[in-house]
Amino acid sequence: MTQLSTAQRRIYKAAVRLFAEKGATQLNVSDLAQEAGVARGTIYNNVENMDQLFQQVASQLSKEMHLRVHSSFAAVEDPAERLSIGMRLFIRRTHEEPHWGAFLNRFALGDASLREMFYSQATTDVLTGLEKGRYRFPQSHLASVISLIACSTLGSMLLVLEGIKTWRDAGSEAAELVLRALGVPEDEAQRLASIELPLLPALD
C-alpha cells in the first residue's frame, strides 16, 4: 500500500468527510482546501488529478482497512470467529469515525475497490468454513452469502450512524444472525458474536 505523507493523509481525511456529506464523487479545490485546513497550493502539490481523487481515496481506504482487519485476527483460526470479529470491527469503527462509516454506506456497494474490501477476506474465510464443515450451505450460494455479510455489516453501520443502535448491540446482533444463517448453532453464534473485540492495529 502506498505510504501517504502527512499532508496527503490530512487531505484524504477531509475528502472522505466531504464525499460522505455531499454524496458526490467530485470535489472542488477550494472546498477541499477549506475542509482540510490547508492552502489551495497544498492541494495542487499533493493531488495529481482532482477527477481521480475519489478513486484514489476509495482505493487507499479499502487497502488500509483490509490490512488492519486482517492483522487484528491473524492468530485466530476459527473462520466463524474471524467473521464475527471482522463484521464488528467495521461497525465499531463507524462509531469511532462516523464520516468513515458514512462514506462506506454511501459508496461501498457501487465502487469496485470498496466492495473488494468487504468481499476478499470474507470469501476466503467463508470458503474455509464451508470446507471445514463450520458452515452449512450449498457452495452455489456463495455470492449470496458474501452479499448477505456485506449488506448486514453496512446496514448495522447505518443503525449506528443514525443512533438507532449502539455499536455493540448492532455488531453482536448482526454477527449472530449471519452466523446462524450460515449454520452455526444458536448458542455458539451468540457466544462468538459477543466475544471481546481486539484492537484495530494501526499501520506502520
LINUR-V734798 format. One record per residue. N is the residue number from 1. RES is the residue in three letters. PHI is phi in degrees with one decimal (* if undefined). OMEGA is omega in whole degrees, 0 to 359 (999 if undefined). Layout:
BEGIN
N&RES&PHI&OMEGA + N&RES&PHI&OMEGA
END
This chain:
BEGIN
1&MET&*&180 + 2&THR&-64.8&177 + 3&GLN&-79.3&180 + 4&LEU&-93.4&173 + 5&SER&-73.8&178 + 6&THR&-58.2&179 + 7&ALA&-64.6&180 + 8&GLN&-65.2&178 + 9&ARG&-60.9&179 + 10&ARG&-63.2&179 + 11&ILE&-66.1&181 + 12&TYR&-64.6&178 + 13&LYS&-63.4&177 + 14&ALA&-64.3&179 + 15&ALA&-63.7&178 + 16&VAL&-58.5&179 + 17&ARG&-60.7&182 + 18&LEU&-69.3&177 + 19&PHE&-58.5&181 + 20&ALA&-65.2&183 + 21&GLU&-70.6&185 + 22&LYS&-84.8&183 + 23&GLY&68.9&181 + 24&ALA&-121.8&182 + 25&THR&-102.9&177 + 26&GLN&-123.1&177 + 27&LEU&-127.6&173 + 28&ASN&-102.4&187 + 29&VAL&-61.8&183 + 30&SER&-63.1&179 + 31&ASP&-62.5&182 + 32&LEU&-66.3&179 + 33&ALA&-62.4&180 + 34&GLN&-65.1&181 + 35&GLU&-65.1&181 + 36&ALA&-81.4&181 + 37&GLY&70.8&180 + 38&VAL&-130.8&177 + 39&ALA&-75.6&177 + 40&ARG&-56.3&180 + 41&GLY&-60.9&178 + 42&THR&-65.4&176 + 43&ILE&-63.4&181 + 44&TYR&-61.8&181 + 45&ASN&-75.0&187 + 46&ASN&-118.8&178 + 47&VAL&-122.1&184 + 48&GLU&-66.0&185 + 49&ASN&-148.5&181 + 50&MET&-61.0&180 + 51&ASP&-67.1&181 + 52&GLN&-102.3&185 + 53&LEU&-62.2&181 + 54&PHE&-57.8&182 + 55&GLN&-64.8&178 + 56&GLN&-65.6&179 + 57&VAL&-65.7&180 + 58&ALA&-62.2&180 + 59&SER&-64.0&180 + 60&GLN&-63.7&180 + 61&LEU&-62.8&180 + 62&SER&-62.4&181 + 63&LYS&-64.9&181 + 64&GLU&-62.5&182 + 65&MET&-69.1&178 + 66&HIS&-58.9&181 + 67&LEU&-65.8&182 + 68&ARG&-68.8&178 + 69&VAL&-65.6&180 + 70&HIS&-59.7&179 + 71&SER&-65.5&185 + 72&SER&-68.1&180 + 73&PHE&-122.2&182 + 74&ALA&-58.8&183 + 75&ALA&-90.1&182 + 76&VAL&-92.5&183 + 77&GLU&-94.8&184 + 78&ASP&-69.5&182 + 79&PRO&-62.6&179 + 80&ALA&-69.8&177 + 81&GLU&-67.3&178 + 82&ARG&-62.4&179 + 83&LEU&-63.4&179 + 84&SER&-60.5&180 + 85&ILE&-64.2&183 + 86&GLY&-59.2&180 + 87&MET&-59.9&186 + 88&ARG&-73.4&175 + 89&LEU&-65.5&176 + 90&PHE&-62.9&184 + 91&ILE&-70.9&178 + 92&ARG&-65.4&181 + 93&ARG&-65.0&176 + 94&THR&-61.8&176 + 95&HIS&-64.7&183 + 96&GLU&-75.9&183 + 97&GLU&-133.1&186 + 98&PRO&-56.8&180 + 99&HIS&-65.8&176 + 100&TRP&-61.2&179 + 101&GLY&-64.2&179 + 102&ALA&-66.1&177 + 103&PHE&-60.7&180 + 104&LEU&-64.6&181 + 105&ASN&-62.5&180 + 106&ARG&-75.8&195 + 107&PHE&-123.1&191 + 108&ALA&-59.8&185 + 109&LEU&-79.3&182 + 110&GLY&-101.9&183 + 111&ASP&-121.3&186 + 112&ALA&-61.9&183 + 113&SER&-69.2&178 + 114&LEU&-72.3&176 + 115&ARG&-61.3&180 + 116&GLU&-59.8&179 + 117&MET&-59.3&179 + 118&PHE&-78.2&193 + 119&TYR&-82.4&192 + 120&SER&-63.3&182 + 121&GLN&-68.1&180 + 122&ALA&-61.1&180 + 123&THR&-62.8&179 + 124&THR&-59.5&183 + 125&ASP&-69.9&179 + 126&VAL&-66.2&178 + 127&LEU&-63.7&177 + 128&THR&-61.9&179 + 129&GLY&-63.4&179 + 130&LEU&-67.5&180 + 131&GLU&-64.0&181 + 132&LYS&-85.2&181 + 133&GLY&79.1&180 + 134&ARG&-73.4&178 + 135&TYR&-115.3&179 + 136&ARG&-133.5&173 + 137&PHE&-163.2&178 + 138&PRO&-64.5&181 + 139&GLN&-61.6&177 + 140&SER&-64.8&179 + 141&HIS&-92.3&187 + 142&LEU&-55.0&182 + 143&ALA&-59.9&179 + 144&SER&-68.8&178 + 145&VAL&-64.9&180 + 146&ILE&-64.2&177 + 147&SER&-63.8&177 + 148&LEU&-60.2&180 + 149&ILE&-63.0&182 + 150&ALA&-62.5&183 + 151&CYS&-71.1&176 + 152&SER&-65.0&179 + 153&THR&-65.8&180 + 154&LEU&-64.0&178 + 155&GLY&-63.6&178 + 156&SER&-69.0&175 + 157&MET&-61.0&179 + 158&LEU&-66.1&177 + 159&LEU&-59.2&178 + 160&VAL&-69.5&181 + 161&LEU&-59.7&183 + 162&GLU&-89.8&177 + 163&GLY&74.4&181 + 164&ILE&-80.5&180 + 165&LYS&-133.7&169 + 166&THR&-73.7&180 + 167&TRP&-64.3&180 + 168&ARG&-65.0&181 + 169&ASP&-66.9&181 + 170&ALA&-61.2&181 + 171&GLY&-67.7&182 + 172&SER&-65.3&181 + 173&GLU&-65.9&180 + 174&ALA&-64.8&181 + 175&ALA&-62.5&180 + 176&GLU&-61.6&182 + 177&LEU&-63.9&179 + 178&VAL&-66.4&180 + 179&LEU&-61.4&178 + 180&ARG&-64.7&178 + 181&ALA&-63.7&180 + 182&LEU&-87.1&175 + 183&GLY&106.3&177 + 184&VAL&-76.1&180 + 185&PRO&-56.0&187 + 186&GLU&-55.4&183 + 187&ASP&-61.3&181 + 188&GLU&-70.3&178 + 189&ALA&-61.4&178 + 190&GLN&-62.8&180 + 191&ARG&-64.7&182 + 192&LEU&-64.7&183 + 193&ALA&-77.7&183 + 194&SER&-121.2&177 + 195&ILE&-66.6&184 + 196&GLU&-62.9&180 + 197&LEU&-81.5&173 + 198&PRO&-75.0&173 + 199&LEU&-67.6&173 + 200&LEU&-90.9&189 + 201&PRO&-65.0&175 + 202&ALA&-74.5&177 + 203&LEU&-88.0&178 + 204&ASP&-70.7&999
END
